[in-house]
Amino acid sequence: MVVVIVGVLAAFAVPRFTDSVERSKSSEAFNFQATIHAAPERYHARQGIYASRLAALDARSRRAATAPRSPRLIRGSGSGPSHRIGTSRG
């Protein structure tokens, strides 16, 4: 009798759980797409020029943002200041 009750509850709970996981992944993908779309304009607003490399943009996924990285010096094209990627500008 207990097995039947657990089975019925699982039959309702598993699809709802998988649906919520899919909605979460979809939401994360949509937010990341918006971040990627806006990154070149944010770079242009800060530097006055568009980035010549994707690595110069501040758009990173959550997984990439948590990975350890060392700051690298980026030299500008002469029209703007050099800055370090991976450090906050305050």
N, CA, C and O atoms as a GROMACS GRO file, in nm:
protein
  360
    1MET      N    1   0.082  -0.120   0.000
    1MET     CA    2   0.000   0.000   0.000
    1MET      C    3   0.086   0.127   0.000
    1MET      O    4   0.056   0.222  -0.072
    2VAL      N    5   0.192   0.128   0.080
    2VAL     CA    6   0.282   0.244   0.087
    2VAL      C    7   0.354   0.262  -0.048
    2VAL      O    8   0.374   0.375  -0.093
    3VAL      N    9   0.391   0.152  -0.111
    3VAL     CA   10   0.459   0.160  -0.240
    3VAL      C   11   0.369   0.223  -0.344
    3VAL      O   12   0.416   0.301  -0.428
    4VAL      N   13   0.242   0.192  -0.341
    4VAL     CA   14   0.147   0.250  -0.437
    4VAL      C   15   0.135   0.401  -0.415
    4VAL      O   16   0.133   0.478  -0.511
    5ILE      N   17   0.128   0.442  -0.291
    5ILE     CA   18   0.116   0.586  -0.260
    5ILE      C   19   0.242   0.660  -0.305
    5ILE      O   20   0.234   0.767  -0.366
    6VAL      N   21   0.358   0.602  -0.275
    6VAL     CA   22   0.484   0.665  -0.316
    6VAL      C   23   0.491   0.670  -0.469
    6VAL      O   24   0.535   0.770  -0.525
    7GLY      N   25   0.447   0.566  -0.536
    7GLY     CA   26   0.447   0.563  -0.682
    7GLY      C   27   0.358   0.669  -0.742
    7GLY      O   28   0.396   0.735  -0.839
    8VAL      N   29   0.240   0.688  -0.685
    8VAL     CA   30   0.147   0.791  -0.735
    8VAL      C   31   0.205   0.930  -0.712
    8VAL      O   32   0.199   1.016  -0.800
    9LEU      N   33   0.260   0.952  -0.595
    9LEU     CA   34   0.322   1.083  -0.566
    9LEU      C   35   0.439   1.110  -0.661
    9LEU      O   36   0.456   1.222  -0.709
   10ALA      N   37   0.520   1.008  -0.686
   10ALA     CA   38   0.633   1.024  -0.777
   10ALA      C   39   0.585   1.051  -0.919
   10ALA      O   40   0.648   1.127  -0.992
   11ALA      N   41   0.475   0.991  -0.958
   11ALA     CA   42   0.422   1.012  -1.093
   11ALA      C   43   0.382   1.158  -1.114
   11ALA      O   44   0.389   1.208  -1.226
   12PHE      N   45   0.340   1.225  -1.009
   12PHE     CA   46   0.306   1.367  -1.021
   12PHE      C   47   0.426   1.458  -1.000
   12PHE      O   48   0.438   1.562  -1.064
   13ALA      N   49   0.516   1.419  -0.911
   13ALA     CA   50   0.627   1.506  -0.874
   13ALA      C   51   0.737   1.510  -0.979
   13ALA      O   52   0.792   1.617  -1.004
   14VAL      N   53   0.771   1.399  -1.040
   14VAL     CA   54   0.883   1.395  -1.134
   14VAL      C   55   0.860   1.484  -1.256
   14VAL      O   56   0.950   1.560  -1.291
   15PRO      N   57   0.744   1.478  -1.322
   15PRO     CA   58   0.724   1.569  -1.436
   15PRO      C   59   0.727   1.717  -1.396
   15PRO      O   60   0.777   1.801  -1.472
   16ARG      N   61   0.673   1.749  -1.280
   16ARG     CA   62   0.676   1.889  -1.236
   16ARG      C   63   0.819   1.935  -1.209
   16ARG      O   64   0.855   2.048  -1.239
   17PHE      N   65   0.899   1.846  -1.152
   17PHE     CA   66   1.039   1.880  -1.126
   17PHE      C   67   1.115   1.901  -1.255
   17PHE      O   68   1.189   1.998  -1.268
   18THR      N   69   1.098   1.811  -1.351
   18THR     CA   70   1.170   1.825  -1.478
   18THR      C   71   1.124   1.950  -1.553
   18THR      O   72   1.205   2.015  -1.619
   19ASP      N   73   0.996   1.984  -1.544
   19ASP     CA   74   0.948   2.108  -1.607
   19ASP      C   75   1.013   2.230  -1.543
   19ASP      O   76   1.050   2.324  -1.613
   20SER      N   77   1.026   2.230  -1.412
   20SER     CA   78   1.087   2.346  -1.345
   20SER      C   79   1.236   2.356  -1.380
   20SER      O   80   1.288   2.467  -1.392
   21VAL      N   81   1.304   2.244  -1.396
   21VAL     CA   82   1.445   2.246  -1.435
   21VAL      C   83   1.458   2.303  -1.576
   21VAL      O   84   1.546   2.385  -1.602
   22GLU      N   85   1.371   2.260  -1.666
   22GLU     CA   86   1.375   2.313  -1.804
   22GLU      C   87   1.346   2.462  -1.808
   22GLU      O   88   1.410   2.536  -1.884
   23ARG      N   89   1.250   2.508  -1.729
   23ARG     CA   90   1.220   2.652  -1.725
   23ARG      C   91   1.340   2.730  -1.671
   23ARG      O   92   1.370   2.839  -1.720
   24SER      N   93   1.407   2.674  -1.572
   24SER     CA   94   1.524   2.740  -1.515
   24SER      C   95   1.637   2.750  -1.618
   24SER      O   96   1.699   2.856  -1.631
   25LYS      N   97   1.662   2.643  -1.691
   25LYS     CA   98   1.766   2.645  -1.794
   25LYS      C   99   1.730   2.743  -1.905
   25LYS      O  100   1.818   2.814  -1.956
   26SER      N  101   1.604   2.747  -1.942
   26SER     CA  102   1.560   2.840  -2.047
   26SER      C  103   1.578   2.985  -2.002
   26SER      O  104   1.624   3.069  -2.079
   27SER      N  105   1.543   3.013  -1.878
   27SER     CA  106   1.560   3.148  -1.825
   27SER      C  107   1.706   3.188  -1.820
   27SER      O  108   1.740   3.301  -1.855
   28GLU      N  109   1.793   3.097  -1.777
   28GLU     CA  110   1.936   3.126  -1.772
   28GLU      C  111   1.990   3.153  -1.913
   28GLU      O  112   2.071   3.244  -1.932
   29ALA      N  113   1.948   3.074  -2.010
   29ALA     CA  114   1.994   3.094  -2.147
   29ALA      C  115   1.947   3.229  -2.202
   29ALA      O  116   2.023   3.298  -2.270
   30PHE      N  117   1.823   3.267  -2.173
   30PHE     CA  118   1.770   3.395  -2.220
   30PHE      C  119   1.847   3.511  -2.158
   30PHE      O  120   1.881   3.607  -2.227
   31ASN      N  121   1.876   3.503  -2.028
   31ASN     CA  122   1.952   3.609  -1.961
   31ASN      C  123   2.093   3.619  -2.014
   31ASN      O  124   2.145   3.729  -2.032
   32PHE      N  125   2.157   3.505  -2.041
   32PHE     CA  126   2.292   3.507  -2.095
   32PHE      C  127   2.294   3.566  -2.235
   32PHE      O  128   2.385   3.640  -2.271
   33GLN      N  129   2.192   3.535  -2.315
   33GLN     CA  130   2.182   3.592  -2.450
   33GLN      C  131   2.170   3.743  -2.442
   33GLN      O  132   2.231   3.814  -2.522
   34ALA      N  133   2.092   3.794  -2.348
   34ALA     CA  134   2.078   3.938  -2.332
   34ALA      C  135   2.212   4.001  -2.290
   34ALA      O  136   2.245   4.111  -2.335
   35THR      N  137   2.286   3.932  -2.204
   35THR     CA  138   2.417   3.981  -2.162
   35THR      C  139   2.513   3.988  -2.280
   35THR      O  140   2.584   4.087  -2.297
   36ILE      N  141   2.516   3.883  -2.361
   36ILE     CA  142   2.603   3.879  -2.478
   36ILE      C  143   2.566   3.989  -2.576
   36ILE      O  144   2.653   4.052  -2.636
   37HIS      N  145   2.437   4.012  -2.593
   37HIS     CA  146   2.390   4.113  -2.688
   37HIS      C  147   2.433   4.254  -2.645
   37HIS      O  148   2.464   4.337  -2.730
   38ALA      N  149   2.434   4.282  -2.514
   38ALA     CA  150   2.463   4.416  -2.465
   38ALA      C  151   2.612   4.440  -2.440
   38ALA      O  152   2.654   4.555  -2.425
   39ALA      N  153   2.694   4.336  -2.435
   39ALA     CA  154   2.836   4.350  -2.399
   39ALA      C  155   2.914   4.444  -2.490
   39ALA      O  156   2.990   4.525  -2.438
   40PRO      N  157   2.900   4.438  -2.622
   40PRO     CA  158   2.976   4.531  -2.706
   40PRO      C  159   2.941   4.678  -2.679
   40PRO      O  160   3.029   4.764  -2.683
   41GLU      N  161   2.815   4.706  -2.654
   41GLU     CA  162   2.776   4.845  -2.626
   41GLU      C  163   2.829   4.893  -2.492
   41GLU      O  164   2.869   5.009  -2.478
   42ARG      N  165   2.830   4.805  -2.391
   42ARG     CA  166   2.888   4.843  -2.262
   42ARG      C  167   3.037   4.872  -2.276
   42ARG      O  168   3.088   4.969  -2.219
   43TYR      N  169   3.107   4.789  -2.354
   43TYR     CA  170   3.250   4.811  -2.376
   43TYR      C  171   3.272   4.944  -2.447
   43TYR      O  172   3.360   5.021  -2.410
   44HIS      N  173   3.191   4.972  -2.549
   44HIS     CA  174   3.203   5.098  -2.623
   44HIS      C  175   3.176   5.218  -2.534
   44HIS      O  176   3.243   5.320  -2.545
   45ALA      N  177   3.078   5.206  -2.446
   45ALA     CA  178   3.046   5.317  -2.355
   45ALA      C  179   3.162   5.345  -2.259
   45ALA      O  180   3.188   5.461  -2.226
   46ARG      N  181   3.231   5.240  -2.216
   46ARG     CA  182   3.343   5.259  -2.122
   46ARG      C  183   3.471   5.302  -2.193
   46ARG      O  184   3.543   5.388  -2.142
   47GLN      N  185   3.501   5.244  -2.310
   47GLN     CA  186   3.630   5.264  -2.373
   47GLN      C  187   3.630   5.365  -2.488
   47GLN      O  188   3.735   5.418  -2.524
   48GLY      N  189   3.515   5.391  -2.544
   48GLY     CA  190   3.508   5.483  -2.657
   48GLY      C  191   3.534   5.418  -2.792
   48GLY      O  192   3.522   5.483  -2.895
   49ILE      N  193   3.568   5.292  -2.792
   49ILE     CA  194   3.589   5.214  -2.914
   49ILE      C  195   3.524   5.078  -2.896
   49ILE      O  196   3.497   5.036  -2.783
   50TYR      N  197   3.500   5.010  -3.005
   50TYR     CA  198   3.447   4.874  -2.995
   50TYR      C  199   3.562   4.776  -2.975
   50TYR      O  200   3.672   4.798  -3.024
   51ALA      N  201   3.535   4.668  -2.905
   51ALA     CA  202   3.638   4.567  -2.877
   51ALA      C  203   3.679   4.496  -3.005
   51ALA      O  204   3.595   4.467  -3.090
   52SER      N  205   3.806   4.469  -3.017
   52SER     CA  206   3.856   4.397  -3.133
   52SER      C  207   3.861   4.247  -3.107
   52SER      O  208   3.880   4.168  -3.199
   53ARG      N  209   3.844   4.208  -2.979
   53ARG     CA  210   3.846   4.066  -2.943
   53ARG      C  211   3.728   4.036  -2.851
   53ARG      O  212   3.690   4.120  -2.769
   54LEU      N  213   3.672   3.919  -2.864
   54LEU     CA  214   3.562   3.879  -2.776
   54LEU      C  215   3.608   3.868  -2.632
   54LEU      O  216   3.530   3.894  -2.540
   55ALA      N  217   3.732   3.831  -2.611
   55ALA     CA  218   3.782   3.814  -2.475
   55ALA      C  219   3.783   3.946  -2.397
   55ALA      O  220   3.785   3.944  -2.274
   56ALA      N  221   3.782   4.058  -2.466
   56ALA     CA  222   3.784   4.188  -2.399
   56ALA      C  223   3.648   4.225  -2.342
   56ALA      O  224   3.639   4.313  -2.256
   57LEU      N  225   3.543   4.159  -2.387
   57LEU     CA  226   3.408   4.192  -2.339
   57LEU      C  227   3.387   4.134  -2.200
   57LEU      O  228   3.453   4.038  -2.160
   58ASP      N  229   3.293   4.194  -2.126
   58ASP     CA  230   3.267   4.149  -1.990
   58ASP      C  231   3.154   4.047  -1.982
   58ASP      O  232   3.095   4.030  -1.876
   59ALA      N  233   3.122   3.982  -2.090
   59ALA     CA  234   3.013   3.884  -2.092
   59ALA      C  235   3.070   3.745  -2.066
   59ALA      O  236   3.144   3.691  -2.147
   60ARG      N  237   3.033   3.689  -1.954
   60ARG     CA  238   3.077   3.555  -1.918
   60ARG      C  239   2.959   3.478  -1.861
   60ARG      O  240   2.870   3.536  -1.798
   61SER      N  241   2.960   3.349  -1.882
   61SER     CA  242   2.857   3.266  -1.822
   61SER      C  243   2.888   3.249  -1.674
   61SER      O  244   2.999   3.282  -1.630
   62ARG      N  245   2.793   3.198  -1.598
   62ARG     CA  246   2.817   3.176  -1.457
   62ARG      C  247   2.933   3.079  -1.435
   62ARG      O  248   3.015   3.099  -1.346
   63ARG      N  249   2.940   2.976  -1.515
   63ARG     CA  250   3.047   2.877  -1.500
   63ARG      C  251   3.182   2.942  -1.529
   63ARG      O  252   3.278   2.918  -1.456
   64ALA      N  253   3.191   3.022  -1.633
   64ALA     CA  254   3.318   3.086  -1.668
   64ALA      C  255   3.354   3.192  -1.565
   64ALA      O  256   3.472   3.214  -1.537
   65ALA      N  257   3.254   3.260  -1.508
   65ALA     CA  258   3.280   3.366  -1.411
   65ALA      C  259   3.337   3.310  -1.281
   65ALA      O  260   3.409   3.380  -1.210
   66THR      N  261   3.305   3.185  -1.248
   66THR     CA  262   3.354   3.127  -1.124
   66THR      C  263   3.490   3.062  -1.141
   66THR      O  264   3.555   3.028  -1.042
   67ALA      N  265   3.534   3.042  -1.265
   67ALA     CA  266   3.664   2.980  -1.289
   67ALA      C  267   3.774   3.080  -1.254
   67ALA      O  268   3.762   3.198  -1.286
   68PRO      N  269   3.881   3.035  -1.191
   68PRO     CA  270   3.990   3.127  -1.158
   68PRO      C  271   4.059   3.175  -1.285
   68PRO      O  272   4.082   3.098  -1.378
   69ARG      N  273   4.093   3.303  -1.286
   69ARG     CA  274   4.163   3.359  -1.402
   69ARG      C  275   4.258   3.467  -1.353
   69ARG      O  276   4.232   3.533  -1.252
   70SER      N  277   4.364   3.486  -1.423
   70SER     CA  278   4.460   3.589  -1.386
   70SER      C  279   4.434   3.712  -1.472
   70SER      O  280   4.401   3.699  -1.590
   71PRO      N  281   4.448   3.831  -1.415
   71PRO     CA  282   4.426   3.953  -1.494
   71PRO      C  283   4.531   3.966  -1.603
   71PRO      O  284   4.649   3.937  -1.582
   72ARG      N  285   4.488   4.010  -1.719
   72ARG     CA  286   4.580   4.032  -1.831
   72ARG      C  287   4.573   4.178  -1.870
   72ARG      O  288   4.465   4.238  -1.867
   73LEU      N  289   4.684   4.233  -1.906
   73LEU     CA  290   4.688   4.372  -1.949
   73LEU      C  291   4.647   4.379  -2.095
   73LEU      O  292   4.703   4.310  -2.180
   74ILE      N  293   4.550   4.462  -2.124
   74ILE     CA  294   4.503   4.483  -2.261
   74ILE      C  295   4.550   4.622  -2.303
   74ILE      O  296   4.522   4.720  -2.235
   75ARG      N  297   4.618   4.628  -2.411
   75ARG     CA  298   4.662   4.757  -2.462
   75ARG      C  299   4.557   4.811  -2.557
   75ARG      O  300   4.509   4.740  -2.646
   76GLY      N  301   4.522   4.935  -2.537
   76GLY     CA  302   4.424   4.999  -2.623
   76GLY      C  303   4.484   5.034  -2.758
   76GLY      O  304   4.602   5.008  -2.784
   77SER      N  305   4.404   5.091  -2.844
   77SER     CA  306   4.451   5.128  -2.977
   77SER      C  307   4.519   5.264  -2.977
   77SER      O  308   4.544   5.321  -3.083
   78GLY      N  309   4.550   5.315  -2.859
   78GLY     CA  310   4.614   5.445  -2.849
   78GLY      C  311   4.514   5.556  -2.818
   78GLY      O  312   4.553   5.664  -2.774
   79SER      N  313   4.386   5.530  -2.842
   79SER     CA  314   4.286   5.634  -2.818
   79SER      C  315   4.227   5.626  -2.679
   79SER      O  316   4.162   5.721  -2.635
   80GLY      N  317   4.247   5.516  -2.609
   80GLY     CA  318   4.188   5.502  -2.476
   80GLY      C  319   4.289   5.445  -2.380
   80GLY      O  320   4.396   5.400  -2.421
   81PRO      N  321   4.255   5.445  -2.252
   81PRO     CA  322   4.348   5.393  -2.152
   81PRO      C  323   4.354   5.241  -2.156
   81PRO      O  324   4.259   5.175  -2.195
   82SER      N  325   4.468   5.188  -2.114
   82SER     CA  326   4.480   5.043  -2.097
   82SER      C  327   4.408   5.005  -1.969
   82SER      O  328   4.394   5.087  -1.879
   83HIS      N  329   4.362   4.883  -1.961
   83HIS     CA  330   4.295   4.838  -1.840
   83HIS      C  331   4.321   4.690  -1.820
   83HIS      O  332   4.370   4.621  -1.910
   84ARG      N  333   4.288   4.643  -1.701
   84ARG     CA  334   4.305   4.501  -1.670
   84ARG      C  335   4.169   4.433  -1.676
   84ARG      O  336   4.071   4.483  -1.621
   85ILE      N  337   4.166   4.318  -1.742
   85ILE     CA  338   4.045   4.237  -1.743
   85ILE      C  339   4.045   4.155  -1.616
   85ILE      O  340   4.148   4.102  -1.575
   86GLY      N  341   3.928   4.144  -1.554
   86GLY     CA  342   3.918   4.062  -1.434
   86GLY      C  343   3.932   4.142  -1.305
   86GLY      O  344   3.925   4.085  -1.196
   87THR      N  345   3.952   4.272  -1.316
   87THR     CA  346   3.958   4.356  -1.198
   87THR      C  347   3.851   4.461  -1.211
   87THR      O  348   3.816   4.505  -1.320
   88SER      N  349   3.798   4.502  -1.097
   88SER     CA  350   3.692   4.603  -1.101
   88SER      C  351   3.753   4.741  -1.116
   88SER      O  352   3.863   4.769  -1.066
   89ARG      N  353   3.680   4.825  -1.184
   89ARG     CA  354   3.728   4.963  -1.203
   89ARG      C  355   3.647   5.050  -1.110
   89ARG      O  356   3.526   5.062  -1.128
   90GLY      N  357   3.708   5.110  -1.014
   90GLY     CA  358   3.636   5.188  -0.915
   90GLY      C  359   3.677   5.325  -0.910
   90GLY      O  360   3.624   5.403  -0.831
   0.00000   0.00000   0.00000
